[in-house]
Amino acid sequence: MSITEQGLLERDKDTMTLNMGPQHPSTHGVFRVVLEMDGEIVKSAEPHIGFLHTGIEKTGEHKRYVHCIPMTDRLDYLNPPQNNLAFSLTVEKLLGLDEMPPRADYLRVIMCELGRIGSHLIWLGTHALDIGAMTVFLYCWREREEILDLNEMISGVRMMTSYIRPGGVAFDSFPEWLDKVRQFVDHFPDKVDEYESLLTKNPIWLDRTQEVGVMSAEDAMNWSMSGPVLRAAGIPFDWRKQRPYSRYNEFDFEVPVGEKGDVYDRYRVRVEEMRQSREIIKQALDRLPDGPYKLPDNKVSLPDRKTLHTSMEALIHHFKLVSDGVKVPAGETYVPTEGARGEVGFYIVSDGGNTPLRMKLRAPSFMGIPGMCKMMEGAYIADVVAIIGSIDIVMGEVDR
């Protein structure tokens, strides 16, 4: 069919086809959705992905296990520690390592919950900006910068920390960093109050978010939604509670849930999640155990640097781990974790070598796109922006 014939066919239709993205700030990355419009009403929405095409899963099959960690940082690049943790837990399960040192688990929890707060801050700031509230974006960015400063202080890197690794964490914490984390959690509740004072009862915000993008509990399950989207629909499912990992069972926190499953409920759930993450971090700081920050098994974890000058055995272990990596017994497994956007998990198949035979990511953003497009049906074109923002997709974990 010629271009002229296509144009005539489009003109004769009762509906109009509209491309949104992939170069559009409100699609939160290189995401394209083809909308069939009847006036201002969306009749259908068809997602198109693949513009980022990082190829991380296939690349990981040619990298030693520890070398996969920097690639996991770049999947959900707004919450890298969670990807590090999901990958590390899967590798540790294949290695038969059922338990990490308590200090390592607590440091993992602190970093993951800081990452969850930082991710939700970026979501709230950009989501509000999409709908027209610019001040909230500036406020959220202010607190997220503090979290990036904490990342840099302990790992040397602001975003892609590669801090959580199989066998523990890369570096131990130190008093100055712990003091900075405590200062952050002490003043953070007032900042959340500030965000809510601008939005929660704002009549324009209510008009733009309530009864928009509604998804029932049944539909949320049928469309494989997870995380805040699932909980906003009224289902209190959180992997930190359902199947605790990294000693999450030792922390007291609530799982926020909504009622209607609309854009507004998803907003309220994530705001409350930031408060709950703050409580988890505070408990972890108060009860941070002494002891090693990684497994003392030098066949899995690098020996402490200070031992390399005095121990030939440590030097040999260091050389073997750096040059050859850890060999993971043959098998396959999957470990689900609760990320900022929902269920994050790696399915890894090992053939007994030092690289994964197969590596597959269960990415909540990828799983959420079909349900998101279903929400758009019957909505106004202006509501499409609010719906996309409320799902909080990150294209790094979609086009992997």
N, C-alpha and C positions, 0 to 999 in steps of 0.2 A: 504494500500500500504506500502510495506517494505521500509526501508531506502535505500536499494540497488536499488529498483525499482524507487524511487524518484530521486536518483542520475543519473540513466540512462536516465530518462525522461528529467531532467534538461540538460544533456549533448547533447541530441538530439535536443533541442530547438535552434532557431536562436538567441535568446536573453538570457541574464543572469540576474538572480534575485540577487540583492545586498541589504543587510540590512545596513542601516545607523542609528546609535543610537541603544538603548537609552543612552548608555554611550559614548557620543561623544561630545567634547567641542563645536563644531560648530552647534549642534542642539539646543543650548541655553536652556538646561534643559533636563529632561528625556523624550525626544520626539524621536520616532522611525518612520522612513519612509522606506518603502520597494520599492526599485527602480527596474524597469524592464529596463535593459540596452541593447542597440544595439551598441556595441563598447563603445564609450564614450558619446553617445547620450541617454538621458532619454526618453524612450517610454511612460512610465506611472509611477505615484508615488502614493502609497497608504499609508495614515497616520495611525499610531497606537498610541493611547494615553491610559492613565489610569495607568501609572506606579507610579504616585505620590499619587493619591487617598486620598486627604485630607478629603473629606466628609463634607466640611464646610456648604454647603446648608442644609443638613439634620441635622447636629449638631445644626445649628442656630434655628431650630424649637423646640429645647429643652432648649434654653437659653433665659433669659430675654433680652429685646431689647438692653439695654445698654451693656450687656455682649456679644452681637454680634460684637460690635465695634472692639475688639482686633482680632477677626477672620477675619474681612474685611481687616485688615492690611496685612494679610498673603495671600491674594488672588493675587493681583498684588503687590508683595513685593518690587518692585522698585518705586512705587508711592502710598504708603499707604494712604496719606491724601485724594486722589481722591476717594478711596473706602469708607473711612469714610464719605465723603460728600455725595456720591450717596446714601448710606444707610440712613444717617440722613435725607436727603431731603425727602425720601420716607416715613419714619416714621412720619416726621413733616406734610406731606400732609395728612396722615391718621388721625393725631391728629387735623387737621384743622388749623394748624399754618401756615398762609400764608406768614408771614414776620418775619424775625429775626431782632434783633437790628443791626443798621448799622455797628457798630464796629465789631460785631461778623462776619458779612458777609465779611467785608474787611480783617479781620484776616484769614478767611477761604480762600479767594482768594489768599492772600500772600502765605499761606502754600501750596495750590494746585499748584500754578505756580512755586514755588520753587521745589515742587515734580516733576512737568513736566520737568523742566530743568535738575534736577538730573537724572530722568529716561532717557531723551534723551542723557545725557552725558554717561551713562552706555551703551546705545545702540550704540552710535557713537564709543566709545572706543573698544567695543567687535566686532562690525561690521568691523571696520578697521583692528583689529587684525586677524579676520577670513580671510581677503583678503591679509594680509601680512604686514600691516603698524603698527608696534609696538609702535612707538613714540607717536602716537595720543592716544593710550590707556593710557599711563602714564600721559599725559597732562589732559585728561578728568577726570581721577581718582582724580587728584589734586583738581579740582574745585568741584567735587562731595563730597570730604571730607569736604569742607567748608560748603556745604549744610547740611551734617550730623551733623557738629558741631552746626549749627543753630538749627536743630531739637532737639539736646540734650540740648541746652541752654534753650529752651522754654518749652520742655516737659519732659526732663530727660531721653529720649530714643533717640538713633541715627536713627533707622530705623522705627520700629513699634510704631509710636508715640501715636496712639489712641487719637489724639488731637482734632479732630472734632467729636462732639457728638450731639445727638438730643437736640435741644434747644440752641445751640451755640458752644462754644469751651471750652476746659477743663481749660485753664488758660489764664489770660490776658497777653498782651505783656507788656514789660517794656523798658525804654529808652535804656539800654545797648544792648538789643537784636535788637531793631529797628536800632540802630547805626551800628551794625554788618551787618544787612541785607542791609543797605544803602551802606556800604563799598563794599559788594559783588556785588551789581548791578552796582556800579560805575566802577569797574574794569573788570566786566565780558565781555563787548563787545570786549575789546582788546584780551581776551582769545579766543573768537569765531573767531576773525580775524586770530589768530594763527593757529587754527585748519584748517581753510580754506586755509591758505597759504601752508599747507602741502598736502591738498587733492584736492581742487576744480579744479585746473588746472593741477594736476599731471597726466602725460600721462598714467602711469600704472593704476592709479585709474579710469581714464576715460575708458580705455580698459576693465577693469573688471566690470564696472557698466553701461555704456551706451549701450542701445539696449539689455539689459539683463533683464529677468523677466518682460517683457512688459505686462501691463494689460490696456486695453482700458477703457474709461469711462463707456461704456455699460456693459462690462464684470465686472467691479468693482461693479456696482450696482446689477447685476444679481447674483454675488457671495457674496452679503451682506458685502462687505468691508466697513470700516469706518475709520475715523481719517486720519492720514497722507497718508495712502495707497490710500484712496478714493480721497483725495485732490491732490495727485501727479498725478492722472489720469485726472485732470482738473476740478473736481467738487468742488466748494467752499462751502462745507457743514460743518458747525461747530455749535454744539449745543449751544455754548456760544453766538453765533450770532442769530441762528434760534429761539431758545426759551431760552432767557437769564435767568439764575438763580443766586442767591447770588449777585445780583446787577452788573453782568457783563455788563449790558447795560450802566453803568456809566463809563466804561473804553473805551479808544480809542485805538484800535489795529486792525491790518490787518490779514486776513486769507490767508496764503501762498498757492499757487496752482502750480502744474506742468503742463506739456503738453503731454509728451509721456507715463507717467505711468511706467517708468522703474526704475531700482535700483538707478540710478543716480538722478532722479527726487525725489524719496523718501528721498534720502540723503539731497538734497537741501531744501525740504519742512521742514524737521525736524530741520535743522540748522537755518532756518529763524524763525521757531516756538520758538526756544530758545531766539532769539532776541526779538520777540514779547512778550514772557512771561516776559522778563526783563522789557519791557516798562510797562506792566500791574502792576508789583510789584512796580516800581518807582512811578506810579500814585497813587497806594494804599497807599504808604508811605507818599506821599505829602498831601493826602487828608484824612488820617486816622481819622475817627470821634471820638469824646469823647463819653462817655456813657457806658452802661453795655456790657459785652462781652458774656452774655448769657441771656436767657429770665428770667425776674424776677418772673415768675410763678413757685413757688416751688413744684407744682405738676408734673412738667416736669424736671426742673433743680435743682440740689442740692443747698441748701442755702449756702451763703458764710460761710466759716469755722469760721470767727471771730464772727458771730452772734450766734453760737451754745452755747456759755457760758452765753449769756444774754437773749435769747429768747426761751421760752418753745415751741412756735409755730414752730420756725425754727428747733428745735431739733426733734419734732414730724415728720415734713416733711422729715427731713434727714433720720430718722429711717424707715419711710414708704417707701421711694424711694430705700434705700439700701436693705431692707429686702424683699420688695415685687415688686419693680419696677413700671414703669408707665403702666397703663392699656390703651391699644389703642382701640378705637372704632372699631366695626366690619366693614369690608369693604376690598377692594382690590385696589391696585394702582401700577403704574410704573412711575418712573421719570428718563428720560435720561440725562446723563451728558457727557461732553467731556473729556475723559481721555487722557493720553499720547499715548495710542495705538488706541483709537477710542471710540466708544459709550460704556459707562459703565452705567448700570442701574440695580436696584433691583426691581423685581416684588414681592410684599409682600401681603399675604392674612392674615387678622386678624379676629379672632372669638370673639374679645372683651376682650381677656385675656392679660396677661403680657408677652406672648411669641408669636412669629409668628406662625400661623397655617401652612403656606407655605412660603418658601423663595427661590427665583430663581434669579440667576445672569445672566445678559446679558454681557458676557465677550468678548471683541474684539479679544483677542488672539484665543479663541475657534472658533469664527466665521470666523477668517481669515485663518485658516489652510486649508480648502478645496480649497479656491482660490489660496493659496500659492502652493499647490500641482499641481493645474492646470497650474500655471506659469512654473513649472519644465518641463512639457512635451515639448520635442524638444530642451531642453537646454543641455549643456555639464555638465558632472559630477562636474567639478570644479565650474560651475555657481550655482549649488544647494546650496553651502555654502553661496554665495552672496545673493541668493534669500531668504533663511531662515533668514539671518541677516537683510535684508531690511524690513521684515514684523514685526520684533521686538516682537516675541512671548514670553510670560512668562507663564510657565507651571503651576504656582500656581493658575492662574485663568482658566486654561484649565481643569485640573483634580480636580475640586472642589467638 
